[in-house]
Amino acid sequence: MPPSDVLVRYGGNMPRYTSYPTAAQFDASVGAAEADAWLRAVPAGTPVSLYLHVPFCDMLCLFCGCNSSVVRDADLRAAYARLLIDELHRVAARLGAGRPVRHVQWGGGTPTTLPPESMRAVMETVHRLFAVEADAEIAIELDPRFLPDDYPPLLGALGFNRASLGVQDLDPAVQAASGRVQSLEQTEDCVRRVRAAGLRSVNVDLIYGLPYQTVDGAGDTALTVAEVLRPERLAVFGYAHVPWKQKRQALLPEAALPPPVERLAQRARIDEALRLSGYGAVGLDHYARPDDALCLAAAAGTLRRNFQGYTVDPAPVLVGVGASAISNFPQGMTQNVPANAFYARAMETMPDSLPAVRGVCRTGDDRLRGEVIERLMCDLQVDPAAIGARHGASTTWFDGAWPALRQAEKDGLVVLDGPVVRVTEKGRPFLRNIASVFDAHHVPAGVKRHAGAL
């Protein structure tokens, strides 16, 4: 376990670096006009990926930081699906007919809150407007507590091949405090049903740092999930306590949240359990079977990182559809109207426009730093000098990073080999901190924009 001074030194608020610049740099100077221009500028034949956001849940988890709310009215959910279809038409009109699509990701919220006929209508629209490749990954997030009986067969019939579901922790006390009561039997049943429907890959999310969570409990949960559910992939996140952004988190018993040293011990125990169960560590917080595409990409140096986390998706453009969805282009990023009601109003009152209202343009320096940060987050090593040379930067472009890198080397988190930075296993939990030394937008310690790094 690192000494306390190391935990203090690397315990500040940090981005997850699923993009660069991060969403903290988004503002209203970028919006619908940029989204329109950037979609039209995608070269003909260039594949894109789609992300569809559904901001509804059947029940809110207190720890969740996603843009979601409980909407019981099936008619409102169906109306939202019609807005997704409308936006897909607007996107396709700007990209051109038959654009190749390699990845389709449904997130939320809980996408299966849409009525089955609405889900079918949206997916039929995707296939009608775009050329979804035969081997495309079509993935969806599920809540095992609220999965209608007819949904798994529908997902199989619509071509879904990957499902992601949250477990978080199996301890009843942790579940009760977190507002997520979910039995192992419910989760087992969910996995069985989606596999029977033909979805070939399952991802499970675990969280450490929750109220009343213990090192032994976190390890037991990881071992049980690995040995009983046998998912192809796992994502292991540290709970992001940001009550100034997500008011529901203020309902958590804050005094029961484990301190940083305990959080790090929980993470280490989960890591140990998953590695012993045959999973390989991928990047900061993912695990996969050795023959899974995620592990293979990590070994080959082709792993990517986007708003959904680690991915094998090589598409240069990710188009977000729905309330709060983010699109990623070489020129920059745009985000749609966040609140569902205002998203609906924007779609209805501006029928010839896109619902993007904020974003950021990338500069040449952003592209350089973004590539360095992505390779570090994916490969746990990077040669910033070589990347800088490809971008036409001076050999001194990252001189300001050296003091922090040398300190990280003293702390055993990295090994410096000339300009090459290699993250050690001890440094893996601190990967976001190490990446931040290349972040020109990083805010001073103590400014509450992001969750704690550990």
N, C-alpha and C positions, 0 to 999 in steps of 0.2 A: 504494500500500500504506500503511495507517495506520501512524503512528510507533509505536515500541515501547511508549511510555507508554499509548497508547490500548489496545493489546492487553492490557497488564497490567490496566488499569482495567476492561475488559469480559471478562476471561478466566475469571471464576469459574464455579462449578457452578450450572447453571440448569435449571429444568423446561422441558419442551417445550410446556407449556401446551396440551395436548390436552384438558384439563379444568380447571375451577376450582371449588373447591379441587383441588389436584393429588393424586395417589395418595399422596404423602408424608404427607397429613393423614388418611388412612384409619386407623381403629382398630376394635377389637372392640365398641365401644359401639353400633355400627350393624351390623345383620345380617339374619337371616331374617325377623324380625318387621317390620322396616321395608320390606324388599323385598316382602313380602306386602301390606302396607298401601298402599304406593305403586303397586303393580300394580293393586290393586282401585280406587284413586282416579283412574286415568286415565279421563277423560270418555268416555262412549260415542261411538263413531264416530271418535275421534281416532286418526290413523295412528301406527303404531310402526315401528321398524326392528329387525332381528334381527342379532346377531353370534354366530356359532358358532365356538367355539375347539377346535381339534384339537391336542393337545400332543405329537404324535409327529413324528419326522423319520427319514429313512433314514440320514442322517449329520449330525453336529453341526458347524456352522460355528463356529470359535473366536471370532469377533467378535460373535456373536449374543447379544442380551440377552433373548430371548423365553423364555417358559415352555414348554420342550420337552425331549424325551428320545428316545432311540432305542429303539423297541419292535418287535422282529422278529415276534412272535407274532401271526398274523392273527386268531386267536380273541380275543385281548385287544383288538385294534383293533375288531373287530366288537362286542365287549361294551361298549366305550366308546360306539359309535354308538347302542346300545340305551339307554344312560344319557342321551344327548342327546335321544332320542325321549321318554323318560320326563320329562325336565325340560321339554321343549316342551309336553307335556300339562299339567304343573303350571302353567306360565306361562299357557297358554290358558284354563285353568279360572278363573284370577283376572282375566284381561282380559275374558273373555266370548267367546263363539263368533263367528267370522267377523271378527275385528279386522283392519282394513286394514293392509297392510304395503307400504312403498314401497321399502325397501332390505333386501337379505339379503347379508351379508358373511361369508364363510368365511375364517378366518385360523388362524395357528398359530405354530410348527410348520408342517407340510405337510398340508393337508386331504386330499390325494389318497393319503395313506397308509391311509385307510379303504378296506376292500374295496369294489369297485364296487357290489355289491348293498346294502352298508350305506349308501353315499352316496345311492343311489336311495331306500332306505327312509326316510332322514331327510328328504330333499327332498319325498317324497310326503306325509310327516307335516306338513311346513310348509304345503303347499298344502291339505291336508285341514283343518287347524286354523285357518288364517288366510286372509284374502282378499288374496292377493298381487296387487297391481295389475298391469294388463296391461303397463304401461310401466315396471315396477319394475326397478331395477338389482339384478342378482344376480351377485355378484362372488366370486372365489376366488383365493387365493394358490397359486402353483405353484413347483415346483423343476424346472427343465428337465433336470436330471441323472437324475431319477427320476419320469418321467411315463409310466405304463403305456400301451401302445398303445391299449387300449380306453377310456381315460379321456376324451380329447377328444370323441369322438362321444357319450359318455354325458353330458358336461357340456352339449353342445349340445341333446341331447334333453330334459334337465332344465330348460332355460330359462336357463342361465348366459349372460351377455352381456358380462362383463368379466373379464379375467384379469390378475393382477399377478405378475411374476416377477423374481427377483433376478439381477443381473449383477455388481454391485459394482465389479469392475475386471477388465480383460482381460489384464493383465500376468501372465505365468506365475509370476514370482517373488512377486508380491503374493498371487496365488491360493494358492500353496504355503504361504506363511507364515500365511495366514488360514484354512487348512483348507477352502477352497472352490475346487476345481479344476474348471473348467467352460469348455469350449471355445466359441468363437463359433459353431461349426457346431451344437453341441448346442442353443444358444439359438435360432439361426435355425430349426432343425427344430421346436422347441417352438412358436414363434410361428406358423410355417406351419400346424402341425397344429391349433392352437386357432382360427385364423382359418378354416381349411377346415371346422371343426365349427360355424361360425356365430357365434362370439364376436366381436362387432364392435369391441371396444376392448381394447387392450393397454397396460398400465402396466409400466414397467421401473424397478427400484430401482438406484441407483448410490450408492456410499459413497466419501467421501474421508477421508483421515487414517489409512489402513491401513498396516501395516508395509511398508516399502520402497517405498511409493507415491511418485511424483514428480509435479511439476506437469505436465510434458509427457505422462507416462503417463496421468494423470487426464483431461487434455484429449483425448488420442487415443482413450481409451475412450468418452468422451461423443460425440465426433464419429462414431466407428464405429457406435455404437448408434443415433444419430440418422439416419445415412445408410443403414445396412444394415437395421436392424430396423424403423425408422420407427414407433415406438410412438406412440399418441395422447397418452400422458402419461408423465412421468418424475418420480420422487421422488429427490432428491439429499440424502442424509443425511451429516452428519459422524459418523464412528465414535465411539460413546459408550463410552469406556473406564471400566468400573465393575467391576473385578475383585473388589471387596469385596461385590458383589451377585451377579455371575456368575463362578463359580470357573473356568469353562473359559477365560475371557479371560486368566487368569494364564499360560496356555500360549503366548500370543503373545509374540514377541520384543520386549519393551517398549522396548529401546534403539533399535529400528528404527522406532518410531512417530514421525512427523514432528512438529516443534514447532508451536506456534500460528501463527507467521508463515508457515510452509510450508503448513499446513492451509488458511489463508485464501487463499493463492495458488492452491492446487489448486481450491478452490471457485470462485475468480474465473475460472480457465481453463475449468472446466466450464460456468459461466454463459455465458462468451463463445462457446464452441462451440455450445451449445444455442440461444442467441439467433440466431447466424449461420445455424443450420439451420432457422430459422423458428418456433421455440417461444417462447411468451410465459412470462415469470416470474410465478408465482402464489404470493403469500404469502412465507413464509420459504424454502421448499425444494422447491416443486413447479414443474413446467413442463408446458405443454400446447399443443396446436395451437390457433391463434386461433379456430377454429370449434368447439372442444371445449366441453362444458358447463361445465367447470371455469374456463376463461378467460372465458366469457360471464358466469358468476356473479360472478367477480372484478370484471368491468367494471360489473356491475349493482349491486354492493354486497350481494349475497345469498349470498356464499360463507360456508360454515360450517366449524367445526373440531370434530372429535371424536377418539375414541381411535384411529381409523384414519388420522388426519391431516386433510387438507383434503377437503371433500366438498360436494356440492350437496344433500345430504339435509336437508330442512326439518323432519323429524319431531321433535317435542319429547321423545320417549322412545326410548331405545336399550336393548334388552333383550339382555344377554349370556347365552349359554347354553354350559355346559361348564366344565371346570376352569379356574380363574383368571379367567374372563370377568367383565367389568365392565359393570354396567347404569347408565344415566344417566337420572335423573328430574328434574323441576323441583325436587323437595324435597331431592334429594341423590343420592348414588351408593352402590352396593353392589358387592362383589366376591365371587365364589364361592370355595370352597375351592381353594387354588392347586395342590396336588400331586394328581396323577391318582388315586393309591391312596386318599387321604383323601377326595377328591371322591366316588369310588365308594362308600366306606364311608358317607359322609354321606347319599348318595342311597338306599342300601339300609337304613340303620338309622332314617331319618326319612322314611318314605314320604309323609307328609302335609305335609312342609315344603319349603322352598326351600334350596338349598345355599349361600346367602350367609353369610359369616362376618365380614366387615368392611366398612367404608364410612365415609361422612361425611354429616352433615346440612348443608344450605346455610342460612346466615342471610341476612337481607335485605342485609347488607353484602356477603356472598359473591356474591349475584346481581348486585348493582351492579358490583362489581369484575370478576366473570366476564364480563359483557357488554362492559365497557370493554376487557378483555384480548383477548376474542375478536375484536372489531371491529378492534383494532390489529393482531392477528396476521393477519387476513384482508384488511383494506383498506389497511394501512400508514398509516392515519390515524384519528384518533378525536377526538371532542369530549366529554371527560369531564364538562364542565359540563352539556351538554344531556342526556346519559344520566343524570347524577345528578338532574336536575330531574324526569325521568320516573319515577325511583325515589323521589322525595320526599326526597332528600338535601339537606343544606345546601350552599350555594355554596362552602363552604370544605372540602368532604369530601376533596379531593385536594391540599390545601395542602402536605402532607408530601412530595409528589412533585416539587415545583418545583426544589429544589436539583439533583437528579439530572437532571431534564429540561434545565435550563439548562446543565449540564455537557455533556450529550449534544449540545446545540445548538452549544456551543463546539467540540466535536470533529467537527462536521459530520454528525452522525448523524440529527438531526431539525431541522425548522424549526418554530418556535413562532409561531402566528398567533392572538393572544389566547389563549383556552383550547384551541384546536385544535392537536393534535400531528400533524405530518406527517413520516413517516420518509423519508429520502432514499435514493437507491440505494446510497450509501456506507454507510448505516445498515442496509440490509436484512439483512446477515449478523449484525447485532447486535440483531435484532428481539426475541429472547427477553430480552435484557438490558433493553431499553427497556420491554417489557411488565412486567418484574419490579418497576418502580417503583410499580406499582399493586397489587402483591401484598402483602396484609397478613400473609400466612403465610410470606413469604420468609425463609429461614434466613440467619444470618450467613455471610460469606465464610469458606471453609475447611471448612465442615461438609459431609461427603460424603453427600449424599442424591441428587444428580443428577450427570449427566455434565457435562464442560466445555461452555461455551456456544459455542465456536468450532469 
